């Protein structure tokens, strides 16, 4: 191999990268990292994936730099779904902004609402009454199950297994029915209010939730039967998109992805909010930090959620559902950061109050946005087909990434 | 912990508590050192969030806020500093790799630059976007109106 050959090989890459992307976008990040030794008889190729792609779970654009089928690096282009949620927050009262947060992670709207309501409650220095706390836990954990079901169905579909999608959507329907009966909405529920709940649970709520749990418990086994020992599934997920605990922490990755890498950290246990400290549950963790472990962790999390809901329904106390909150909310000037364990990881709200009826600044720390940063690292050295698996296993929702 | 810093750094640090949460307001000049010490000596190994707040009436217009968490201590701390409009900050990507996109978002939304960042460009908004939307003096309708004026020849799209 002549000394000038690597240089010759680089040239088509640059021209390809320019023609594949729009002129404004710079590929500095990709161009910076040229491999020291090019592969024998191979050409590097820059390929654009998305934003309209069925396996990117929304409008995510990924610019891949490939060597044959091998991924050398990638860059995410995001923002296609940016709606300026944080700016909207500055122009709405605390109460008016509440439904907007549901539109971020729209498959786990209840979790978003819980985080926002609790943060404002901290600013107002009020606490939701015990009954409200219990109902909040029940609905949030149901939401975690629903979110994981949607993840499982679409993730398996991306990898090529169609059946789990029908199973999970069939069972998720039961959760959405409970939401619909409780507050009239299925997805963007706006279930919680600052200070507690607006609606008392409907007649037969406890029974229906319990029926769901009894119905759902064997269904998790059913999902596992389809996939856990399925040879194709195992081959497609084991040792794919591996990330170490150290890298997770450095990149700020949280949620099931962090736990699958072996870090036993869950905000529900580490810094309990709502009334999670009253419930008995475990934090499932993985060892290898690969796609298969993340699958196992999320499956185990669904079982733990069932456990929590069961305890919460059994111990549902009587009493008021909303604390005394002023009709016109004017929290004293100050700033508060509060975060909860959303199905995707740490969901934080940083709210600055200037003493008026509108928040001076609302900052949302979305788990998907920060987790997506790890995509580049996780995909390096993998095959193109594995990029799909890794995007699926990160469980991103673009509504939350872009806000 | 904040008291310990107060001993070494003196008047540059003001420890504060609001609603049971500790945070410290640090002088701009001490920021690189403080962040480094928090990461290396105080075990704040997880950079949760970086964000900013705009106060147009103040001389130092921006508050930049770091939210840090330590797995070993199970503790959260917020560090904030005040900077002038146009002033830049040292990037914390060498300290926490995860700061990359967070700093890009702060740049995108507020126009605050981070020196030494590997890829300082917009992240959520398109590259050709004018202005930084989360500044308080940003005209929300300006982009919309400009577009309809140029493309449709009407005064306002509203």
Interface residues (C-beta under 8 A of the other chain):
Chain A: X24 X25 X26 X28 X29 X32 X78 X79 X82 X84 X86 X87 X122 X123 X125 X247 X249 X250 X251 X252 X253 X263 X265 X270 X271 X334 X335 X336 X337 X339 X346 X348 X350 X352 X360 X361 X363 X365 X369 X370 X372 X373 X402 X403
Chain B: X18 X19 X21 X23 X45 X46 X47 X48 X49 X51 X53 X54 X65 X67 X71 X74 X76 X78 X96 X97 X98 X99 X100 X101 X102 X109 X118 X119 X121 X122 X123 X124 X125 X126 X127 X128 X133 X134 X140
